[in-house]
Amino acid sequence: MKLRRGQVLYIDNQKYTIINMIEYKETTWIWQEYEIVNEDKIHKWLSIELNEKYQEEYYIYEPYDKKINTNELEIYINNEKFDLYEKGTATVLDYYGNADVDLYETCEYFDYASNDLKTIISVEEWEGEIETSIGYYLPNEAVNITTQIDRATADKNLEEQENKKIKKGVRIKKSPITWIMIVFIIIIILSILPLFSGLFQNKSIQKYLQEHQSKYTYVTSVTNNTNNEKAKVYKSSFLTLDETVKDVIDGVPEGITKTTDSDPNTRRRWNRITNRYRICICLRRRRTNIYTSINQKIFK
């Protein structure tokens, strides 16, 4: 039976409240992972699945910041050997809360286990994004799941996740109040600038935004730390990221070579609460990043 949002449980006599859940399926195997928070606001993930004897097994996961080579059949962590125990492709069957997943979204996973199976190094790949966590086995007597519902704690964490920049947690779903920000990072090689000075003069993205002030409002400029060039920041009147991207592509059809939907700074399990989700529109010698600002703050 799946646990409810706000449900209270105790792990080693410490109180935790459930705030998010993701349910996975692989062939006939189904398991749930719950984001839980304690009274010190420490976020972890509790995995619950049935073993071969149809008995519940518990693992508690937390972030692990070391890179793992999933091509290896065995790895060593602090001189301890971990063998590739399981790998496969999991499909999102259900979810609730602020988990930034979609139904039937898939991820490829690699689980490396210690010899006693008490510690698991888990690597998940979500559309090119890689996240790593470390899990510890919990005996059944260490977990006490109550019927108590602490809705206030769950709602408070939901509000904090929507309005605060949290370094480790889950990315939240885009909402209608999300601001769409457009950052222009114009990479120009000065030595060949004369050859391309008029390339996109009439149909450049920047010119398009300047001519459509009812849709886009200039906010500020930021400096690229790599080449010290300025990038202009605009706020979109559209409610979603996809609507903004479509409008830009329709308005500036010439010269767009590709769009990419990725953010290497985002982790789906541990960084699902982040302050932006990005799509990149590429022109021949220019790049435009369109992203959301969850906490509605521009740049400091």
C-alpha positions as CSV (number, residue, x, y, z in Angstrom):
1,M,0.0,0.0,0.0
2,K,1.4,3.4,-1.0
3,L,2.0,6.0,1.7
4,R,0.3,9.3,1.7
5,R,1.6,12.8,1.4
6,G,2.1,14.3,4.9
7,Q,2.2,10.8,6.5
8,V,4.5,10.6,9.5
9,L,7.1,7.8,10.0
10,Y,10.0,7.3,12.4
11,I,13.4,6.0,11.3
12,D,15.6,5.1,14.3
13,N,13.1,7.0,16.5
14,Q,13.6,10.2,14.4
15,K,10.4,11.8,13.0
16,Y,10.1,12.2,9.2
17,T,7.2,13.6,7.1
18,I,6.6,12.5,3.5
19,I,6.4,15.3,1.1
20,N,6.9,13.8,-2.4
21,M,6.6,10.3,-4.0
22,I,7.7,8.6,-7.2
23,E,6.5,5.1,-8.1
24,Y,8.6,3.1,-10.6
25,K,7.9,0.0,-12.6
26,E,10.3,-2.3,-14.4
27,T,8.6,-5.3,-16.1
28,T,6.4,-6.6,-13.3
29,W,8.5,-5.1,-10.5
30,I,7.0,-2.0,-8.8
31,W,8.5,0.1,-6.0
32,Q,8.1,3.6,-4.5
33,E,10.6,6.2,-3.4
34,Y,9.4,8.9,-0.9
35,E,11.1,12.2,-0.3
36,I,11.1,12.7,3.5
37,V,12.1,15.6,5.7
38,N,12.9,15.6,9.4
39,E,12.4,18.3,12.0
40,D,15.9,19.7,11.1
41,K,14.7,20.1,7.5
42,I,17.1,17.5,6.2
43,H,15.8,15.9,3.1
44,K,16.3,12.2,2.2
45,W,14.7,9.5,0.1
46,L,13.1,6.3,1.4
47,S,12.9,3.4,-1.0
48,I,10.3,0.7,-0.3
49,E,10.1,-2.5,-2.4
50,L,9.2,-6.1,-2.1
51,N,12.0,-8.7,-2.1
52,E,11.7,-12.2,-3.6
53,K,9.8,-13.4,-0.5
54,Y,7.4,-10.5,-0.9
55,Q,8.7,-8.9,2.2
56,E,9.2,-5.1,2.4
57,E,12.7,-3.8,2.2
58,Y,13.8,-0.3,3.1
59,Y,16.7,1.8,2.0
60,I,17.4,5.4,2.8
61,Y,19.2,7.5,0.3
62,E,21.2,10.7,0.4
63,P,23.3,12.7,-2.1
64,Y,26.7,11.3,-3.2
65,D,28.9,13.7,-5.1
66,K,31.5,11.4,-6.7
67,K,31.4,10.4,-10.3
68,I,30.9,6.8,-11.0
69,N,31.9,5.0,-14.2
70,T,28.9,2.8,-15.0
71,N,31.0,0.9,-17.6
72,E,32.7,-0.9,-14.7
73,L,31.4,-4.1,-13.2
74,E,33.0,-3.2,-9.9
75,I,34.0,0.0,-8.2
76,Y,35.9,1.0,-5.0
77,I,34.8,3.5,-2.5
78,N,37.2,4.3,0.4
79,N,38.9,0.9,-0.4
80,E,35.6,-0.9,-0.2
81,K,34.5,-3.0,-3.2
82,F,31.1,-2.5,-4.7
83,D,29.9,-4.9,-7.4
84,L,27.3,-4.1,-10.1
85,Y,24.2,-5.6,-8.5
86,E,21.4,-4.4,-10.7
87,K,20.8,-2.4,-13.8
88,G,17.9,-1.7,-16.0
89,T,15.4,0.9,-17.2
90,A,12.7,2.1,-14.8
91,T,9.4,3.8,-15.9
92,V,7.5,6.4,-13.8
93,L,4.2,4.8,-13.0
94,D,2.8,7.4,-10.6
95,Y,3.9,10.4,-8.5
96,Y,2.6,13.2,-6.2
97,G,4.0,16.4,-4.7
98,N,6.6,18.5,-6.4
99,A,8.5,15.6,-8.1
100,D,9.6,16.9,-11.5
101,V,8.8,13.8,-13.5
102,D,6.2,12.9,-16.0
103,L,4.1,9.8,-16.2
104,Y,5.9,7.0,-18.2
105,E,9.2,9.0,-18.2
106,T,12.1,6.6,-18.0
107,C,15.5,6.5,-16.5
108,E,18.4,4.0,-16.8
109,Y,19.8,2.9,-13.4
110,F,22.9,1.2,-12.1
111,D,23.1,-0.1,-8.6
112,Y,26.4,-1.1,-7.0
113,A,26.2,-3.0,-3.8
114,S,28.7,-3.8,-1.0
115,N,29.4,-7.4,-0.2
116,D,26.8,-7.5,2.6
117,L,24.2,-5.6,0.5
118,K,24.0,-3.0,3.3
119,T,25.1,-0.1,1.2
120,I,24.1,0.8,-2.4
121,I,25.6,3.3,-4.7
122,S,22.9,4.3,-7.2
123,V,23.4,6.0,-10.5
124,E,20.5,7.2,-12.6
125,E,20.6,8.7,-16.1
126,W,17.6,10.9,-17.0
127,E,17.9,12.1,-20.7
128,G,21.6,12.8,-20.3
129,E,21.4,14.0,-16.7
130,I,23.3,11.8,-14.3
131,E,22.6,11.8,-10.6
132,T,24.3,9.7,-7.9
133,S,23.1,8.8,-4.4
134,I,24.2,6.4,-1.7
135,G,21.7,4.2,0.1
136,Y,21.8,2.4,3.4
137,Y,19.8,-0.7,4.3
138,L,17.2,-0.3,7.1
139,P,16.0,-3.3,9.1
140,N,12.3,-3.4,9.5
141,E,12.4,-2.7,13.2
142,A,14.2,0.6,12.5
143,V,11.2,1.9,10.5
144,N,7.9,2.8,12.2
145,I,5.2,4.0,9.8
146,T,2.3,5.6,11.5
147,T,-1.2,6.6,10.3
148,Q,-0.6,10.2,11.5
149,I,-0.9,12.9,8.8
150,D,1.2,16.1,9.3
151,R,-0.4,18.2,6.5
152,A,1.1,21.4,7.9
153,T,4.7,20.2,7.6
154,A,4.0,18.9,4.1
155,D,2.4,22.2,3.0
156,K,5.1,24.3,4.5
157,N,7.8,22.4,2.7
158,L,5.8,22.7,-0.5
159,E,5.7,26.5,-0.1
160,E,9.4,26.6,0.8
161,Q,10.3,24.6,-2.3
162,E,8.4,27.0,-4.5
163,N,9.9,30.1,-3.1
164,K,13.4,29.3,-1.9
165,K,16.5,28.2,-3.7
166,I,17.2,24.8,-2.2
167,K,20.5,23.2,-3.1
168,K,19.6,19.6,-2.7
169,G,16.1,18.3,-3.3
170,V,13.8,17.6,-6.3
171,R,13.0,19.9,-9.1
172,I,9.5,21.3,-8.9
173,K,7.0,21.3,-11.6
174,K,6.7,24.5,-13.7
175,S,3.6,26.5,-12.6
176,P,1.7,29.4,-14.1
177,I,3.4,31.8,-11.8
178,T,6.8,30.8,-13.1
179,W,8.6,33.6,-14.8
180,I,10.2,32.9,-18.1
181,M,13.6,34.6,-18.5
182,I,15.6,34.8,-21.7
183,V,19.3,35.2,-21.5
184,F,21.3,36.1,-24.6
185,I,24.8,34.8,-24.7
186,I,26.2,36.1,-27.9
187,I,29.5,34.5,-28.7
188,I,31.3,36.5,-31.4
189,I,34.9,36.0,-32.5
190,L,36.1,39.5,-33.0
191,S,38.6,38.5,-35.7
192,I,35.8,37.4,-38.0
193,L,33.1,39.8,-36.9
194,P,33.1,41.8,-40.1
195,L,32.2,38.6,-42.1
196,F,29.1,38.1,-40.0
197,S,28.1,41.5,-38.9
198,G,25.0,41.5,-41.2
199,L,24.2,37.8,-41.0
200,F,21.1,38.0,-38.8
201,Q,20.6,41.8,-38.8
202,N,16.9,41.7,-39.9
203,K,15.9,38.5,-38.2
204,S,18.0,38.3,-35.1
205,I,16.4,37.1,-31.9
206,Q,17.4,40.2,-30.1
207,K,15.9,42.4,-32.8
208,Y,12.7,40.3,-32.6
209,L,12.3,40.8,-28.8
210,Q,13.0,44.6,-29.1
211,E,10.3,44.9,-31.7
212,H,7.7,43.0,-29.6
213,Q,7.8,44.8,-26.3
214,S,4.2,43.6,-25.6
215,K,5.5,40.1,-25.2
216,Y,9.0,40.7,-23.8
217,T,10.3,43.2,-21.3
218,Y,14.0,44.1,-20.9
219,V,15.2,43.4,-17.3
220,T,18.9,43.7,-17.1
221,S,22.3,42.7,-18.5
222,V,24.7,40.2,-17.2
223,T,28.4,39.6,-18.0
224,N,29.7,36.3,-19.3
225,N,32.6,35.3,-16.9
226,T,34.3,33.5,-19.8
227,N,34.7,36.3,-22.3
228,N,33.4,39.3,-20.4
229,E,30.7,40.0,-23.0
230,K,27.2,41.3,-22.1
231,A,24.1,39.2,-22.3
232,K,20.7,40.8,-22.2
233,V,17.9,39.4,-20.0
234,Y,14.2,39.7,-20.9
235,K,11.1,38.6,-19.1
236,S,8.4,36.8,-21.1
237,S,4.7,37.4,-20.8
238,F,4.0,33.8,-21.7
239,L,3.1,31.4,-18.8
240,T,5.2,28.4,-19.9
241,L,8.6,27.7,-21.2
242,D,7.3,25.8,-24.2
243,E,5.1,28.8,-25.3
244,T,8.1,31.1,-25.2
245,V,10.3,28.8,-27.2
246,K,7.6,28.3,-29.8
247,D,7.1,32.0,-30.2
248,V,10.8,32.7,-30.6
249,I,11.2,30.0,-33.2
250,D,8.2,31.2,-35.1
251,G,9.3,34.8,-35.0
252,V,12.9,34.1,-36.0
253,P,12.8,31.1,-38.4
254,E,16.0,31.9,-40.4
255,G,19.3,30.7,-39.0
256,I,18.1,28.4,-36.2
257,T,20.2,25.2,-36.5
258,K,18.9,23.3,-33.5
259,T,17.3,23.4,-30.0
260,T,18.6,21.4,-27.0
261,D,16.7,20.6,-23.8
262,S,19.3,20.0,-21.1
263,D,20.7,21.4,-17.9
264,P,23.9,19.7,-16.6
265,N,23.5,21.5,-13.3
266,T,20.1,19.7,-12.6
267,R,19.8,16.4,-10.8
268,R,16.4,14.8,-10.8
269,R,16.5,13.2,-7.4
270,W,18.6,15.5,-5.4
271,N,18.3,18.7,-7.3
272,R,14.7,18.6,-8.3
273,I,14.3,21.9,-6.4
274,T,16.3,24.3,-8.5
275,N,15.8,27.8,-9.7
276,R,15.8,27.1,-13.4
277,Y,15.1,24.7,-16.2
278,R,16.7,25.6,-19.5
279,I,16.2,25.1,-23.2
280,C,18.9,26.3,-25.6
281,I,18.2,27.7,-29.1
282,C,21.3,27.6,-31.3
283,L,22.0,29.8,-34.3
284,R,25.1,29.5,-36.4
285,R,27.3,31.7,-34.2
286,R,24.9,32.7,-31.5
287,R,23.2,30.9,-28.6
288,T,20.0,31.8,-26.7
289,N,19.2,30.2,-23.3
290,I,15.5,30.3,-22.3
291,Y,14.9,29.3,-18.7
292,T,12.5,29.6,-15.8
293,S,13.2,31.5,-12.5
294,I,11.2,29.6,-9.9
295,N,11.9,32.0,-7.0
296,Q,11.1,35.1,-9.2
297,K,14.4,36.7,-8.5
298,I,16.5,38.0,-11.4
299,F,20.3,38.2,-10.7
300,K,22.2,39.6,-7.8
